[in-house]
Amino acid sequence: MDYQTFQPRLELSYLIKCYWTLESPQEKIPRQQTIVPDGCMEMIFHYGDLYKQYMNDGQAVVQPRSCVFGQLTKPLMIEPTGATGIFSVRFQYEGFIPFASIPIKEMDDKAISLDQLFGEDGTKLEKNILECKTAEEKIHTVEEFLLKKLDAAAIDKIVQSTVDTILTAKGQISIGELSRQTNINRRQLERKFSSAIGLSPKQLSKTIRLQTTLKLLLNKKFTTLTALAHESEYYDQAHFIKDFKEFTGLTPTEFYGENLKMSSLFYGTN
């Protein structure tokens, strides 16, 4: 399994967190993988075989060849159908809004094909990306596309600064305190977040807090689950396990045992 990350050009770094590629040979027995919500939307191109995505009813659907995946509000179960070859744009928390052609909130937990989002331009982008031979060529192609689509006026400075506050606090901040610091009432702040990010401030805070805890778990920076819960300032171990299971579908012990390989790539070192 080969996972690599690449940085965006400077003028897009406030919107794009990174690009990444993942390549892996076909498995004799394909395994389901859990993708944990991290608060970031992704533009994904499958230049290898496609992935199946499991729905709430247990049925599987095949993901589009290229798509933008909206905010995850719950763990996502996927499974390769053959050899993996993925190129992805990982946006900042509010980074996709300047390119959105439909309301962000309507994209939650969905893979929206590029042709549905951008019409013929999306179809052309997919074709161009799939014809690229290197990651550097893919990055240049997608950056030129995004710069042409960029609507800088869509960025909400209040949302941007509030996200920075949540990140600084590692998700350990109340919505009341966020409202006080921004001098905006709670409902208005929630509406702004829903429009720009697809999550409420509380959901994003819980996501960031869980991601911080997940990195500690994967990097073994704890002695017991109680110590891990205390380090992340959860009320108690029961509260910690409840939140962890909400975002991963598993207890911390189950997750560490079954999902270490894939998750350590995406969350353990970034």
C-alpha positions as CSV (number, residue, x, y, z in Angstrom):
1,M,0.0,0.0,0.0
2,D,1.5,3.3,-1.1
3,Y,0.0,6.5,0.4
4,Q,1.5,9.9,-0.4
5,T,0.5,13.5,0.3
6,F,1.3,16.7,-1.6
7,Q,0.9,20.4,-0.7
8,P,-1.2,22.8,-2.8
9,R,0.2,26.0,-4.4
10,L,0.3,29.0,-2.0
11,E,-2.8,30.8,-3.4
12,L,-5.0,27.7,-2.8
13,S,-3.6,26.7,0.6
14,Y,-6.3,28.5,2.5
15,L,-8.9,26.3,0.7
16,I,-7.0,23.0,0.2
17,K,-5.4,21.1,3.0
18,C,-3.5,18.6,0.8
19,Y,-3.6,16.3,-2.1
20,W,-3.1,12.6,-1.6
21,T,-2.7,9.4,-3.6
22,L,-3.3,5.8,-2.6
23,E,-2.3,2.8,-4.6
24,S,-2.7,-0.8,-3.5
25,P,-2.9,-4.2,-5.4
26,Q,-6.1,-6.2,-5.6
27,E,-6.7,-8.2,-2.4
28,K,-7.7,-11.9,-2.7
29,I,-10.4,-11.3,-0.2
30,P,-11.5,-7.6,-0.3
31,R,-12.0,-6.1,3.2
32,Q,-14.4,-3.4,4.3
33,Q,-12.7,-0.3,5.5
34,T,-14.0,2.4,7.9
35,I,-13.5,6.0,7.0
36,V,-14.0,8.2,10.0
37,P,-15.4,11.8,9.7
38,D,-12.7,14.4,9.8
39,G,-14.6,17.6,8.9
40,C,-13.1,17.9,5.4
41,M,-14.8,17.4,2.1
42,E,-12.9,15.5,-0.7
43,M,-12.8,15.6,-4.5
44,I,-11.9,12.0,-5.4
45,F,-10.7,10.5,-8.7
46,H,-10.5,6.7,-9.1
47,Y,-7.9,5.9,-11.7
48,G,-7.8,2.4,-10.4
49,D,-10.8,0.1,-9.9
50,L,-13.9,1.6,-8.2
51,Y,-15.0,1.3,-4.6
52,K,-18.2,0.0,-3.2
53,Q,-19.9,2.2,-0.5
54,Y,-22.3,0.6,2.0
55,M,-25.5,2.3,2.7
56,N,-27.5,2.4,6.0
57,D,-29.6,-0.6,4.8
58,G,-26.5,-2.7,4.2
59,Q,-26.8,-2.5,0.4
60,A,-23.7,-1.5,-1.5
61,V,-23.5,1.0,-4.4
62,V,-20.5,1.6,-6.6
63,Q,-19.0,5.1,-6.2
64,P,-18.6,7.3,-9.3
65,R,-15.3,7.4,-11.2
66,S,-14.9,11.0,-9.9
67,C,-16.9,12.8,-7.3
68,V,-17.0,15.2,-4.4
69,F,-17.8,13.6,-1.1
70,G,-19.8,15.8,1.3
71,Q,-19.3,16.0,5.0
72,L,-19.4,12.7,6.8
73,T,-21.7,12.8,9.8
74,K,-21.2,9.1,10.6
75,P,-18.6,6.4,9.7
76,L,-18.4,5.4,6.1
77,M,-17.9,1.8,5.1
78,I,-16.2,1.2,1.8
79,E,-14.7,-1.8,0.0
80,P,-12.4,-2.0,-3.0
81,T,-13.6,-3.9,-6.1
82,G,-10.0,-4.5,-7.4
83,A,-6.7,-2.6,-7.5
84,T,-6.8,0.8,-5.8
85,G,-5.6,3.9,-7.5
86,I,-7.0,7.1,-6.0
87,F,-6.1,10.8,-6.4
88,S,-7.9,13.1,-4.0
89,V,-8.2,16.8,-3.1
90,R,-8.7,17.2,0.7
91,F,-10.3,20.6,1.2
92,Q,-10.0,22.7,4.4
93,Y,-13.0,22.6,6.7
94,E,-14.8,25.5,4.8
95,G,-12.7,25.1,1.7
96,F,-15.2,23.7,-0.8
97,I,-17.8,26.5,-0.5
98,P,-16.2,28.7,-3.2
99,F,-16.6,25.9,-5.7
100,A,-20.0,24.6,-4.7
101,S,-22.8,24.5,-7.3
102,I,-25.4,23.0,-4.9
103,P,-26.0,23.7,-1.2
104,I,-23.2,22.2,0.9
105,K,-25.6,20.7,3.4
106,E,-27.3,18.7,0.7
107,M,-24.0,16.9,0.1
108,D,-23.7,15.4,3.6
109,D,-22.8,11.7,3.5
110,K,-23.1,11.6,-0.3
111,A,-20.7,11.1,-3.3
112,I,-21.8,13.7,-5.9
113,S,-20.4,13.0,-9.4
114,L,-18.4,15.8,-11.0
115,D,-20.7,15.9,-14.0
116,Q,-23.6,16.5,-11.6
117,L,-21.7,19.4,-9.9
118,F,-20.0,21.0,-12.9
119,G,-21.7,19.6,-16.0
120,E,-19.5,19.3,-19.1
121,D,-16.6,21.0,-17.2
122,G,-16.7,18.2,-14.6
123,T,-16.8,15.5,-17.3
124,K,-13.8,17.1,-19.0
125,L,-11.9,17.4,-15.7
126,E,-12.4,13.7,-15.0
127,K,-11.1,12.8,-18.5
128,N,-8.0,15.1,-18.1
129,I,-7.1,13.8,-14.7
130,L,-7.4,10.1,-15.8
131,E,-5.1,10.9,-18.7
132,C,-2.4,12.4,-16.4
133,K,0.6,10.1,-15.8
134,T,2.0,11.6,-12.6
135,A,0.6,13.0,-9.3
136,E,2.2,16.4,-10.2
137,E,0.3,16.5,-13.5
138,K,-2.9,15.7,-11.7
139,I,-2.3,18.4,-9.2
140,H,-1.6,21.0,-11.9
141,T,-4.7,20.0,-13.8
142,V,-7.0,20.2,-10.8
143,E,-5.5,23.4,-9.6
144,E,-6.1,25.1,-12.9
145,F,-9.7,23.9,-12.9
146,L,-10.3,25.2,-9.3
147,L,-8.7,28.6,-9.9
148,K,-11.1,29.1,-12.8
149,K,-14.1,28.1,-10.7
150,L,-13.0,30.0,-7.6
151,D,-15.6,32.4,-6.1
152,A,-13.6,34.1,-3.3
153,A,-16.6,36.1,-2.3
154,A,-18.2,32.9,-1.0
155,I,-15.8,32.7,1.9
156,D,-17.4,33.7,5.2
157,K,-14.7,35.3,7.3
158,I,-16.6,34.7,10.5
159,V,-16.8,31.0,9.8
160,Q,-13.1,31.0,8.9
161,S,-12.1,32.6,12.2
162,T,-14.4,30.4,14.2
163,V,-12.9,27.3,12.7
164,D,-9.5,28.6,13.7
165,T,-10.8,29.0,17.2
166,I,-12.1,25.4,17.3
167,L,-8.8,24.1,16.0
168,T,-6.8,26.0,18.5
169,A,-9.0,24.5,21.3
170,K,-8.7,21.0,19.7
171,G,-12.5,20.9,19.7
172,Q,-12.7,21.4,23.4
173,I,-14.9,24.6,23.4
174,S,-18.6,25.1,24.0
175,I,-20.9,26.6,21.4
176,G,-21.8,29.3,24.0
177,E,-18.2,30.3,24.2
178,L,-17.9,30.4,20.4
179,S,-21.0,32.6,20.2
180,R,-19.5,34.9,22.8
181,Q,-16.2,35.2,21.1
182,T,-17.7,35.9,17.7
183,N,-20.4,38.1,19.1
184,I,-23.0,36.3,17.0
185,N,-26.0,34.4,18.5
186,R,-26.0,30.7,18.4
187,R,-28.6,30.2,15.8
188,Q,-27.0,32.6,13.3
189,L,-23.6,30.9,13.8
190,E,-25.2,27.5,13.2
191,R,-26.8,28.7,10.0
192,K,-23.5,30.1,8.8
193,F,-21.7,26.8,9.5
194,S,-24.4,24.7,7.9
195,S,-24.2,26.8,4.7
196,A,-20.4,27.0,4.5
197,I,-19.3,23.6,6.0
198,G,-22.3,21.3,6.1
199,L,-21.9,20.7,9.8
200,S,-22.9,22.7,12.9
201,P,-20.2,24.2,15.1
202,K,-21.0,21.5,17.7
203,Q,-20.6,18.7,15.1
204,L,-17.3,20.1,13.8
205,S,-16.0,20.6,17.4
206,K,-16.8,16.9,18.2
207,T,-15.2,15.8,14.9
208,I,-12.0,17.7,15.6
209,R,-11.8,16.5,19.2
210,L,-12.3,12.9,18.1
211,Q,-9.6,13.3,15.4
212,T,-7.2,14.7,18.0
213,T,-7.9,11.7,20.2
214,L,-7.7,9.3,17.3
215,K,-4.1,10.4,16.5
216,L,-3.2,9.8,20.2
217,L,-4.7,6.3,19.9
218,L,-2.9,5.5,16.7
219,N,0.4,6.9,17.9
220,K,0.1,5.0,21.2
221,K,0.4,8.2,23.2
222,F,-1.6,6.8,26.1
223,T,-1.4,4.1,28.8
224,T,-5.1,3.3,29.3
225,L,-8.4,4.3,27.8
226,T,-9.2,6.2,31.0
227,A,-5.9,8.2,30.5
228,L,-6.8,8.8,26.9
229,A,-10.3,10.1,27.8
230,H,-8.7,12.3,30.4
231,E,-6.1,13.7,28.0
232,S,-8.9,14.6,25.6
233,E,-10.9,16.2,28.4
234,Y,-14.0,14.0,28.1
235,Y,-16.3,14.0,31.1
236,D,-15.6,10.4,31.8
237,Q,-14.6,7.2,30.0
238,A,-18.3,6.4,29.2
239,H,-18.7,9.8,27.4
240,F,-15.5,9.2,25.5
241,I,-16.5,5.7,24.3
242,K,-20.0,7.0,23.3
243,D,-18.6,9.7,21.1
244,F,-15.9,7.4,19.7
245,K,-18.5,4.8,18.7
246,E,-20.7,7.5,17.1
247,F,-17.9,8.5,14.8
248,T,-16.2,5.2,14.1
249,G,-19.0,2.6,14.7
250,L,-16.6,0.8,17.0
251,T,-15.2,1.1,20.6
252,P,-11.6,2.4,20.8
253,T,-10.4,-1.2,21.5
254,E,-12.2,-2.6,18.5
255,F,-11.1,0.2,16.2
256,Y,-7.5,0.0,17.2
257,G,-7.5,-3.7,16.5
258,E,-9.4,-3.8,13.2
259,N,-8.7,-0.5,11.5
260,L,-5.1,0.4,12.4
261,K,-3.5,-0.2,9.0
262,M,-5.8,2.1,6.9
263,S,-6.5,4.7,9.6
264,S,-2.9,5.2,10.5
265,L,-2.3,6.4,7.0
266,F,-5.0,9.0,7.0
267,Y,-5.1,10.1,10.6
268,G,-2.0,8.8,12.5
269,T,0.6,11.1,11.0
270,N,-1.1,14.2,9.6
